[in-house]
């Protein structure tokens, strides 16, 4: 089963078990994957990582994942990618403001 399929089942599990807050929060998360035997849930948002890592929410999420035989998982913050403007500013520092973007 793919990570995305499993995640969809976990989200349904949360809804069926009346865990509305986690159901809504997890429903917005799309960045999930397997890292070997470990299921990895990633978010770019601090508040999402903090809420999922909260002791009560973590235990509920753990129950949901264990219902699908997932015993090892982690929640991680994923770094935001730099915008095009930020990348150009970085390049300009190294190339004396000569960076041009050609479409």
ZAGU-213021 format. One line per field, with one value per atom (N, C-alpha, C, O): atom name; residue number from 0; x, y, z. Coordinates in steps of 0.02 Angstrom, whole numbers, always signed. Example, Ala and Ser with C-alpha at 12.3 -4.5 7.8 and 13.67 -1.06 7.14 Angstrom:
<atoms>
atom	N  CA  C  O  N  CA  C  O
n	0  0  0  0  1  1  1  1
u	+660  +615  +660  +712  +642  +684  +645  +670
v	-284  -225  -165  -166  -112  -53  +2  +57
w	+390  +390  +390  +423  +354  +357  +394  +402
</atoms>
This chain:
<atoms>
atom	N  CA  C  O  N  CA  C  O  N  CA  C  O  N  CA  C  O  N  CA  C  O  N  CA  C  O  N  CA  C  O  N  CA  C  O  N  CA  C  O  N  CA  C  O  N  CA  C  O  N  CA  C  O  N  CA  C  O  N  CA  C  O  N  CA  C  O  N  CA  C  O  N  CA  C  O  N  CA  C  O  N  CA  C  O  N  CA  C  O  N  CA  C  O  N  CA  C  O  N  CA  C  O  N  CA  C  O  N  CA  C  O  N  CA  C  O  N  CA  C  O  N  CA  C  O  N  CA  C  O  N  CA  C  O  N  CA  C  O  N  CA  C  O  N  CA  C  O  N  CA  C  O  N  CA  C  O  N  CA  C  O  N  CA  C  O  N  CA  C  O  N  CA  C  O  N  CA  C  O  N  CA  C  O  N  CA  C  O  N  CA  C  O  N  CA  C  O  N  CA  C  O  N  CA  C  O  N  CA  C  O  N  CA  C  O  N  CA  C  O  N  CA  C  O  N  CA  C  O  N  CA  C  O  N  CA  C  O  N  CA  C  O  N  CA  C  O  N  CA  C  O  N  CA  C  O  N  CA  C  O  N  CA  C  O  N  CA  C  O  N  CA  C  O  N  CA  C  O  N  CA  C  O  N  CA  C  O  N  CA  C  O  N  CA  C  O  N  CA  C  O  N  CA  C  O  N  CA  C  O  N  CA  C  O  N  CA  C  O  N  CA  C  O  N  CA  C  O  N  CA  C  O  N  CA  C  O  N  CA  C  O  N  CA  C  O  N  CA  C  O  N  CA  C  O  N  CA  C  O  N  CA  C  O  N  CA  C  O  N  CA  C  O  N  CA  C  O  N  CA  C  O  N  CA  C  O  N  CA  C  O  N  CA  C  O  N  CA  C  O  N  CA  C  O  N  CA  C  O  N  CA  C  O  N  CA  C  O  N  CA  C  O  N  CA  C  O  N  CA  C  O  N  CA  C  O  N  CA  C  O  N  CA  C  O  N  CA  C  O  N  CA  C  O  N  CA  C  O  N  CA  C  O
n	0  0  0  0  1  1  1  1  2  2  2  2  3  3  3  3  4  4  4  4  5  5  5  5  6  6  6  6  7  7  7  7  8  8  8  8  9  9  9  9  10  10  10  10  11  11  11  11  12  12  12  12  13  13  13  13  14  14  14  14  15  15  15  15  16  16  16  16  17  17  17  17  18  18  18  18  19  19  19  19  20  20  20  20  21  21  21  21  22  22  22  22  23  23  23  23  24  24  24  24  25  25  25  25  26  26  26  26  27  27  27  27  28  28  28  28  29  29  29  29  30  30  30  30  31  31  31  31  32  32  32  32  33  33  33  33  34  34  34  34  35  35  35  35  36  36  36  36  37  37  37  37  38  38  38  38  39  39  39  39  40  40  40  40  41  41  41  41  42  42  42  42  43  43  43  43  44  44  44  44  45  45  45  45  46  46  46  46  47  47  47  47  48  48  48  48  49  49  49  49  50  50  50  50  51  51  51  51  52  52  52  52  53  53  53  53  54  54  54  54  55  55  55  55  56  56  56  56  57  57  57  57  58  58  58  58  59  59  59  59  60  60  60  60  61  61  61  61  62  62  62  62  63  63  63  63  64  64  64  64  65  65  65  65  66  66  66  66  67  67  67  67  68  68  68  68  69  69  69  69  70  70  70  70  71  71  71  71  72  72  72  72  73  73  73  73  74  74  74  74  75  75  75  75  76  76  76  76  77  77  77  77  78  78  78  78  79  79  79  79  80  80  80  80  81  81  81  81  82  82  82  82  83  83  83  83  84  84  84  84  85  85  85  85  86  86  86  86  87  87  87  87  88  88  88  88  89  89  89  89  90  90  90  90  91  91  91  91  92  92  92  92  93  93  93  93  94  94  94  94  95  95  95  95  96  96  96  96  97  97  97  97  98  98  98  98  99  99  99  99  100  100  100  100  101  101  101  101  102  102  102  102
u	+43  +0  +45  +94  +29  +69  +57  +8  +104  +98  +35  +2  +20  -39  -104  -151  -106  -166  -175  -230  -120  -123  -146  -188  -119  -137  -212  -244  -239  -310  -351  -403  -329  -364  -359  -406  -301  -293  -341  -372  -347  -392  -464  -501  -484  -552  -561  -613  -510  -512  -525  -566  -488  -497  -568  -597  -596  -665  -714  -759  -705  -749  -745  -793  -689  -681  -690  -669  -724  -744  -687  -695  -630  -574  -571  -529  -616  -627  -565  -549  -532  -474  -420  -395  -402  -350  -373  -334  -436  -463  -455  -431  -473  -467  -394  -375  -354  -284  -247  -210  -257  -223  -250  -214  -312  -340  -306  -309  -272  -236  -164  -130  -140  -71  -67  -105  -21  -12  +58  +70  +103  +173  +185  +205  +173  +185  +225  +220  +265  +306  +331  +327  +355  +389  +463  +490  +497  +570  +589  +597  +598  +608  +544  +491  +548  +489  +451  +397  +480  +451  +406  +425  +347  +301  +317  +320  +327  +348  +293  +270  +274  +224  +261  +291  +259  +296  +249  +198  +268  +230  +280  +330  +265  +306  +285  +321  +228  +200  +217  +205  +246  +263  +203  +206  +147  +89  +61  +35  +67  +44  +88  +64  +153  +201  +190  +190  +181  +171  +106  +105  +53  -12  -10  -36  +21  +25  +71  +62  +120  +168  +142  +171  +88  +57  +43  +20  +55  +50  -17  -17  -72  -138  -148  -170  -134  -143  -96  -115  -34  +14  -11  -6  -38  -64  -124  -130  -167  -224  -201  -227  -152  -124  -89  -93  -56  -23  -74  -62  -131  -184  -209  -218  -219  -245  -195  -215  -131  -81  -73  -62  -78  -72  -131  -124  -188  -245  -228  -260  -176  -154  -83  -46  -66  -3  +59  +112  +53  +111  +131  +95  +188  +211  +264  +276  +296  +349  +330  +317  +328  +313  +346  +364  +355  +381  +347  +322  +347  +319  +377  +416  +385  +442  +422  +373  +462  +453  +494  +553  +462  +496  +514  +473  +574  +596  +557  +544  +539  +506  +557  +615  +536  +581  +584  +535  +642  +650  +610  +602  +584  +547  +597  +657  +572  +615  +652  +711  +617  +649  +706  +759  +695  +748  +807  +865  +794  +848  +888  +949  +854  +888  +932  +988  +906  +944  +1008  +1061  +1003  +1062  +1112  +1172  +1088  +1132  +1165  +1224  +1128  +1155  +1213  +1259  +1211  +1267  +1332  +1386  +1326  +1386  +1406  +1464  +1358  +1371  +1362  +1341  +1376  +1376  +1313  +1317  +1255  +1190  +1182  +1148  +1212  +1206  +1159  +1153  +1125  +1079  +1018  +985  +1002  +943  +904  +932  +839  +795  +767  +736  +778  +754  +697  +705  +640  +582  +584  +539
v	-58  +0  +62  +64  +110  +171  +214  +206  +258  +303  +346  +358  +370  +412  +374  +401  +311  +270  +258  +264  +241  +230  +293  +290  +350  +414  +428  +452  +414  +422  +378  +400  +318  +272  +297  +291  +326  +353  +412  +419  +454  +512  +488  +516  +437  +409  +379  +387  +345  +317  +372  +364  +427  +482  +510  +525  +516  +540  +491  +511  +427  +376  +370  +348  +390  +387  +455  +467  +500  +565  +608  +646  +602  +644  +701  +702  +749  +801  +845  +861  +864  +909  +875  +904  +814  +779  +763  +766  +746  +731  +791  +784  +849  +910  +927  +941  +926  +944  +895  +916  +831  +781  +780  +762  +800  +803  +853  +847  +902  +952  +932  +964  +879  +857  +810  +762  +826  +785  +754  +708  +779  +758  +700  +712  +639  +579  +530  +529  +490  +440  +388  +396  +333  +282  +294  +305  +291  +292  +225  +219  +176  +108  +83  +83  +64  +40  +96  +85  +155  +212  +253  +269  +272  +315  +387  +403  +430  +499  +548  +546  +591  +643  +709  +726  +747  +810  +868  +862  +925  +987  +1045  +1044  +1095  +1156  +1204  +1252  +1191  +1236  +1214  +1157  +1260  +1245  +1225  +1177  +1261  +1247  +1177  +1146  +1152  +1084  +1033  +987  +1042  +996  +998  +945  +1057  +1063  +1031  +996  +1040  +1010  +934  +900  +908  +836  +805  +747  +843  +819  +825  +796  +863  +869  +799  +755  +788  +720  +686  +629  +720  +690  +675  +620  +723  +713  +659  +618  +658  +607  +537  +492  +529  +464  +442  +384  +489  +473  +455  +408  +491  +476  +408  +370  +394  +329  +272  +221  +280  +229  +218  +162  +274  +269  +232  +189  +247  +214  +141  +98  +126  +57  +14  -46  +46  +9  -18  -63  +11  -11  -42  -42  -66  -101  -58  -84  +6  +51  +67  +102  +41  +50  +103  +128  +120  +171  +228  +219  +288  +347  +408  +408  +458  +521  +580  +574  +635  +697  +745  +754  +775  +819  +883  +886  +933  +998  +995  +977  +1012  +1014  +1086  +1131  +1097  +1165  +1193  +1158  +1256  +1289  +1303  +1320  +1296  +1312  +1388  +1423  +1411  +1482  +1503  +1464  +1563  +1589  +1607  +1610  +1619  +1640  +1704  +1710  +1752  +1815  +1804  +1835  +1759  +1744  +1710  +1726  +1665  +1632  +1681  +1677  +1727  +1778  +1822  +1839  +1842  +1884  +1848  +1879  +1783  +1745  +1742  +1752  +1728  +1725  +1792  +1795  +1846  +1913  +1929  +1966  +1902  +1913  +1885  +1913  +1829  +1795  +1820  +1814  +1848  +1868  +1943  +1964  +1983  +2056  +2084  +2126  +2060  +2084  +2076  +2116  +2024  +2012  +1955  +1936  +1928  +1872  +1896  +1944  +1861  +1876  +1812  +1759  +1816  +1760  +1766  +1816  +1715  +1715  +1665  +1606  +1688  +1644  +1610  +1570
w	+0  +0  +0  +37  -41  -44  +18  +54  +30  +87  +82  +132  +22  +12  +25  +55  +3  +15  +89  +116  +123  +195  +230  +275  +211  +242  +233  +280  +174  +163  +210  +236  +222  +268  +340  +379  +358  +425  +435  +488  +384  +389  +398  +438  +361  +369  +439  +470  +463  +530  +582  +626  +575  +623  +621  +673  +561  +555  +586  +623  +572  +599  +675  +707  +703  +775  +808  +865  +772  +797  +824  +871  +793  +811  +760  +715  +769  +719  +707  +650  +760  +753  +712  +664  +730  +692  +622  +574  +615  +548  +501  +445  +524  +483  +471  +414  +523  +516  +469  +425  +480  +439  +367  +321  +359  +292  +246  +185  +276  +237  +222  +182  +254  +244  +184  +179  +139  +79  +76  +36  +117  +114  +163  +220  +140  +179  +138  +76  +172  +136  +185  +246  +157  +197  +191  +137  +249  +251  +281  +342  +239  +263  +294  +262  +357  +394  +429  +456  +428  +464  +419  +362  +444  +408  +428  +487  +379  +392  +370  +314  +416  +404  +406  +457  +352  +348  +337  +303  +366  +355  +355  +391  +315  +314  +369  +384  +400  +450  +521  +540  +560  +630  +670  +709  +662  +704  +691  +737  +630  +615  +650  +682  +644  +676  +752  +784  +780  +852  +875  +926  +837  +856  +851  +894  +797  +790  +842  +861  +865  +914  +986  +1032  +996  +1061  +1088  +1050  +1151  +1180  +1164  +1142  +1175  +1164  +1089  +1071  +1047  +975  +949  +906  +974  +953  +969  +928  +1029  +1050  +1007  +989  +989  +946  +876  +845  +851  +785  +786  +738  +841  +849  +846  +813  +881  +879  +808  +786  +772  +704  +659  +620  +665  +624  +644  +601  +708  +730  +705  +697  +693  +664  +595  +570  +563  +497  +500  +451  +560  +572  +561  +541  +573  +569  +641  +677  +662  +731  +738  +792  +682  +685  +639  +579  +667  +627  +658  +718  +618  +644  +609  +553  +645  +619  +612  +660  +554  +544  +509  +471  +523  +488  +424  +425  +370  +306  +291  +301  +268  +253  +194  +145  +199  +144  +89  +104  +28  -27  -36  -23  -57  -68  -130  -177  -129  -186  -242  -230  -301  -357  -341  -356  -310  -291  -241  -247  -193  -144  -177  -162  -224  -260  -302  -305  -335  -376  -331  -350  -273  -227  -205  -200  -193  -173  -231  -221  -291  -349  -363  -381  -354  -366  -320  -338  -259  -213  -241  -232  -276  -303  -372  -392  -408  -477  -489  -543  -438  -443  -477  -521  -455  -480  -555  -587  -584  -656  -673  -731  -623  -635  -673  -653  -729  -768  -778  -790  -773  -785  -855  -872  -894  -964  -969  -953  -992  -1000  -1067  -1082
</atoms>
